[in-house]
Amino acid sequence: MKTAKTNTHSLLIALVGTLVALAVAMPLRAESDDQNYVKSDDKSYEAELAAKVGADDYGMKRYVMAMLKRGPNREQSEAEAERLQRAHLDNIGRLAEEGKLVLAGPFLEEGDLRGIYIFNVTSVEEAKALTESDPAIKAGRLIMELHPWYGSAALMEVNRLHHKLAKKAI
């Protein structure tokens, strides 16, 4: 039996996934003759790019979405918490550079949900192995909830574009 908390998390995951897919797909749709959808005979289709990012016929692919949550061990000193946060951010950068992490970011409110990851992997088991490399998870400061997800393959270009937009490193 699902609890209200489980239903809320499932709804949040679906909402975040939908918003990310819409945000990424909207620029692609703007190039279409019809602003409501991309036609199968759309001249803007790029087979080489679709193959590069692993897109299926719908321009989509499988990922694993991770919801980062407040972990049970949050009693570290301020200095240790800062060290773990820096190591957490460095791990995010490493996973992105390896092409395993296509999107990451914190929620801007103080609550149990701390942020999201979208992993460029097809199985929860593979994503779990990647999350175990995170020092904040190892320390119990964060925990991850993992879900298979189907979204726009255009997400594979986010990291490349992000580097062109960031004046400072995190």
C-alpha positions as CSV (number, residue, x, y, z in Angstrom):
1,M,0.0,0.0,0.0
2,K,1.5,3.4,-1.0
3,T,1.7,6.1,1.6
4,A,1.0,9.8,0.9
5,K,4.7,10.4,1.2
6,T,5.4,7.8,-1.5
7,N,2.7,9.3,-3.7
8,T,4.1,12.8,-3.2
9,H,7.6,11.6,-4.2
10,S,6.3,9.8,-7.3
11,L,4.4,12.9,-8.3
12,L,7.5,15.0,-7.8
13,I,9.6,12.7,-9.9
14,A,7.0,12.7,-12.7
15,L,6.7,16.5,-12.5
16,V,10.5,17.1,-12.5
17,G,10.9,14.7,-15.4
18,T,8.2,16.3,-17.4
19,L,9.6,19.8,-16.8
20,V,13.1,18.8,-17.8
21,A,11.9,17.1,-20.9
22,L,9.8,20.1,-21.9
23,A,12.5,22.6,-21.2
24,V,15.0,20.7,-23.3
25,A,12.6,19.8,-26.1
26,M,11.0,23.3,-26.6
27,P,13.9,24.8,-28.6
28,L,13.8,21.8,-30.9
29,R,10.1,22.3,-31.5
30,A,10.5,26.0,-32.3
31,E,12.3,25.0,-35.5
32,S,9.3,23.0,-36.7
33,D,6.8,24.3,-39.2
34,D,4.0,23.5,-36.7
35,Q,4.8,24.9,-33.3
36,N,2.9,22.1,-31.5
37,Y,5.0,19.1,-32.4
38,V,7.9,17.8,-34.5
39,K,6.7,16.0,-37.6
40,S,8.4,12.8,-38.7
41,D,9.4,14.5,-42.0
42,D,10.8,17.5,-40.1
43,K,13.9,18.8,-42.0
44,S,15.6,19.8,-38.7
45,Y,16.1,16.1,-37.8
46,E,19.8,15.3,-37.6
47,A,20.5,11.6,-37.8
48,E,24.2,11.9,-36.8
49,L,23.3,13.9,-33.7
50,A,20.5,11.5,-32.8
51,A,23.0,8.6,-33.0
52,K,25.6,10.5,-31.0
53,V,23.3,11.1,-28.1
54,G,21.6,7.7,-28.3
55,A,18.2,8.9,-29.3
56,D,15.4,6.5,-30.3
57,D,12.9,7.3,-33.1
58,Y,11.1,9.7,-30.7
59,G,14.3,11.6,-29.7
60,M,14.2,10.0,-26.3
61,K,16.4,7.6,-24.3
62,R,16.5,5.7,-21.0
63,Y,18.1,7.3,-17.9
64,V,18.0,6.8,-14.2
65,M,16.8,9.7,-12.1
66,A,18.1,10.1,-8.6
67,M,16.4,12.0,-5.8
68,L,19.0,13.1,-3.3
69,K,17.5,13.2,0.2
70,R,18.7,14.3,3.6
71,G,20.5,11.4,5.1
72,P,20.4,10.0,8.7
73,N,23.9,11.2,9.6
74,R,23.9,15.0,9.7
75,E,25.8,15.5,12.9
76,Q,29.2,16.5,11.3
77,S,31.0,19.6,12.5
78,E,30.7,22.6,10.2
79,A,34.2,22.0,8.8
80,E,33.5,18.3,8.1
81,A,30.1,19.2,6.5
82,E,31.9,21.7,4.2
83,R,34.6,19.2,3.3
84,L,31.9,16.6,2.4
85,Q,30.0,19.2,0.3
86,R,33.2,20.0,-1.6
87,A,33.9,16.3,-2.1
88,H,30.3,15.8,-3.2
89,L,30.6,18.6,-5.8
90,D,33.9,17.3,-7.0
91,N,32.3,13.9,-7.5
92,I,29.5,15.4,-9.5
93,G,32.0,17.1,-11.8
94,R,33.9,13.8,-12.2
95,L,30.7,11.9,-13.1
96,A,29.7,14.6,-15.6
97,E,33.1,14.6,-17.2
98,E,32.9,10.8,-17.6
99,G,29.5,11.2,-19.3
100,K,27.7,9.2,-16.6
101,L,25.8,12.2,-15.1
102,V,23.9,14.5,-17.5
103,L,22.1,16.7,-15.1
104,A,22.5,17.6,-11.4
105,G,21.2,20.3,-9.2
106,P,19.9,21.2,-5.7
107,F,16.4,22.2,-4.7
108,L,16.4,25.7,-3.5
109,E,14.3,25.1,-0.4
110,E,15.3,23.6,2.9
111,G,13.6,20.2,3.1
112,D,14.3,16.5,3.0
113,L,14.6,16.5,-0.8
114,R,18.0,18.1,-1.5
115,G,18.5,17.7,-5.2
116,I,18.3,15.5,-8.4
117,Y,20.7,13.7,-10.6
118,I,19.9,12.2,-14.0
119,F,22.4,9.4,-14.8
120,N,23.2,8.4,-18.3
121,V,22.8,4.7,-17.5
122,T,20.0,2.2,-18.2
123,S,19.8,0.3,-15.0
124,V,19.2,1.3,-11.4
125,E,22.0,-1.1,-10.4
126,E,24.5,0.8,-12.5
127,A,23.3,4.1,-11.0
128,K,23.5,2.7,-7.5
129,A,27.2,1.8,-8.1
130,L,27.8,5.4,-9.2
131,T,26.0,6.9,-6.2
132,E,28.2,4.8,-3.9
133,S,31.2,6.9,-5.1
134,D,29.8,10.0,-3.5
135,P,31.5,11.0,-0.2
136,A,28.3,12.6,1.2
137,I,26.5,9.3,0.6
138,K,29.3,7.3,2.1
139,A,29.1,9.5,5.2
140,G,25.3,9.1,5.4
141,R,24.8,12.9,5.0
142,L,22.7,12.1,1.8
143,I,20.8,9.1,0.5
144,M,19.6,8.5,-3.0
145,E,16.2,7.2,-4.3
146,L,16.7,5.8,-7.8
147,H,14.1,5.5,-10.6
148,P,14.3,4.4,-14.2
149,W,13.3,7.4,-16.4
150,Y,12.6,8.0,-20.1
151,G,13.4,11.5,-21.3
152,S,14.7,13.6,-24.1
153,A,18.1,12.4,-25.5
154,A,18.9,16.1,-25.9
155,L,19.8,16.1,-22.2
156,M,23.1,14.5,-23.4
157,E,24.1,18.0,-24.7
158,V,23.5,19.8,-21.4
159,N,27.0,19.4,-20.0
160,R,28.6,20.6,-23.2
161,L,26.4,23.6,-23.3
162,H,26.8,24.3,-19.6
163,H,30.6,24.7,-20.0
164,K,29.9,27.5,-22.5
165,L,27.6,29.3,-20.1
166,A,29.5,29.1,-16.7
167,K,31.9,32.0,-15.9
168,K,32.9,30.3,-12.7
169,A,33.4,26.7,-11.6
170,I,31.2,25.4,-8.7
